[in-house]
């Protein structure tokens, strides 16, 4: 019985030593009332969105190239509210992307990058002088758009 209690005590001491830093961080977050932020701060997509929220004005409109099925679009819309949001698929043709930018007067283009290569619209935007890339760390690319530089009508 003593051997079992001794092993149990050693296991408890090992767990305290192993999870000590996380325990201190958790205690600090509980004391400050920021318990829910611990999980979000680990998510690179959340950190990217908070960095975007500081860069984008509240009256801005942005086009988000992403698949609706991924669920990231809803998260982006939530964290970037009240900015106007336009969702387009990643495979959007360049003509429709430029038409949407001009029609909606979008000032930002957000592209969530993944395993798939960039679509034709995103590649055309990267080569256009109307789209200026912003250097933000995260799981996507951000372009500041001057929609006034896009001229003409667009048809496929």
C-alpha positions in Angstrom: 0.0 0.0 0.0 2.9 2.4 0.8 4.5 1.7 -2.6 1.2 2.6 -4.4 0.8 5.8 -2.3 4.5 6.7 -3.0 4.1 6.1 -6.7 0.9 8.1 -6.7 2.6 11.0 -4.9 5.5 10.9 -7.3 3.1 11.0 -10.2 1.3 14.1 -8.7 4.7 15.8 -8.2 5.7 15.1 -11.8 2.4 16.5 -13.1 2.8 19.7 -11.1 6.3 20.1 -12.4 5.3 19.3 -16.0 2.2 21.5 -16.1 3.6 24.3 -13.9 3.9 27.0 -16.6 0.5 26.3 -18.0 -1.0 26.3 -14.4 0.6 29.7 -13.7 -0.8 31.1 -17.0 -4.2 29.7 -16.3 -4.2 31.1 -12.7 -3.2 34.5 -14.1 -6.0 34.4 -16.8 -8.6 33.4 -14.1 -7.5 36.2 -11.9 -7.7 38.7 -14.7 -11.0 37.3 -16.0 -9.6 36.5 -19.5 -10.1 32.7 -19.4 -11.8 32.4 -22.8 -8.9 34.1 -24.7 -6.4 31.4 -23.9 -7.8 29.1 -26.7 -8.3 31.9 -29.2 -4.7 33.2 -28.8 -3.4 29.9 -29.9 -5.3 30.0 -33.2 -3.2 31.7 -35.9 -6.4 32.6 -37.9 -7.7 34.5 -34.9 -4.4 36.4 -34.4 -4.5 37.2 -38.2 -8.0 38.5 -37.9 -7.2 40.7 -34.9 -4.2 42.2 -36.7 -6.5 42.9 -39.7 -9.1 44.6 -37.5 -6.4 47.1 -36.4 -5.5 47.8 -40.0 -8.9 48.0 -41.6 -11.1 51.1 -41.0 -14.6 50.4 -39.7 -16.3 51.7 -42.8 -14.1 49.5 -45.1 -15.5 46.8 -47.4 -13.4 43.7 -48.0 -13.6 40.7 -50.4 -12.8 37.4 -48.8 -11.7 34.5 -51.1 -12.5 31.3 -49.3 -14.7 28.2 -49.4 -17.8 28.7 -47.3 -17.5 25.0 -46.2 -14.3 25.7 -44.2 -16.2 27.8 -41.7 -13.5 30.4 -41.5 -15.6 32.9 -43.4 -18.1 33.1 -40.6 -15.3 33.6 -38.1 -13.9 36.4 -40.2 -17.2 38.0 -40.6 -17.7 37.9 -36.8 -14.4 39.4 -35.9 -14.3 42.0 -38.6 -17.9 43.4 -38.0 -19.1 46.1 -38.8 -17.0 46.1 -42.0 -18.8 45.1 -45.2 -18.1 41.6 -46.2 -18.2 40.0 -49.7 -17.5 36.2 -50.0 -16.2 34.8 -53.3 -14.8 31.4 -54.0 -11.0 31.0 -54.4 -11.4 29.9 -58.0 -13.1 33.2 -59.0 -12.1 34.4 -62.5 -10.1 37.6 -62.7 -12.8 39.5 -64.6 -15.5 38.8 -61.9 -13.1 39.6 -59.1 -12.2 43.0 -60.6 -15.9 43.6 -61.3 -16.8 42.8 -57.7 -14.0 45.0 -56.3 -15.2 47.9 -58.5 -18.9 47.4 -57.9 -18.6 47.0 -54.1 -15.9 49.6 -53.8 -13.8 47.1 -51.8 -10.7 48.5 -50.2 -9.2 45.1 -49.0 -8.8 41.7 -50.5 -8.3 38.8 -48.1 -7.2 35.4 -49.4 -7.1 32.5 -47.0 -4.2 30.3 -48.2 -4.3 26.6 -47.9 -2.9 23.5 -49.6 -4.4 24.5 -52.9 -2.6 26.9 -55.2 -4.0 30.4 -55.7 -6.9 30.7 -58.2 -6.7 32.8 -61.4 -8.4 35.8 -59.8 -5.9 35.9 -56.9 -3.0 35.5 -59.2 -4.2 38.4 -61.4 -4.8 40.5 -58.3 -1.2 39.9 -57.1 0.1 41.2 -60.5 -2.2 44.2 -60.7 -1.0 47.7 -59.6 -4.4 48.3 -58.0 -3.7 45.7 -55.3 -0.9 46.4 -52.8 0.2 43.5 -50.5 0.3 44.1 -46.8 2.8 42.2 -44.7 0.7 40.5 -42.0 1.7 37.3 -40.4 -1.0 34.6 -40.6 -2.7 32.0 -42.7 -3.6 34.3 -45.5 -2.7 37.2 -47.8 -4.0 40.7 -47.5 -4.1 43.3 -50.3 -5.1 46.9 -49.9 -7.1 47.8 -53.0 -7.5 51.1 -54.8 -10.8 50.3 -56.6 -10.6 53.6 -58.5 -7.7 52.3 -60.5 -9.8 49.5 -62.0 -11.3 50.7 -65.2 -13.6 49.2 -67.9 -16.3 46.5 -67.9 -15.6 42.9 -67.3 -17.2 40.0 -69.1 -16.2 36.4 -69.5 
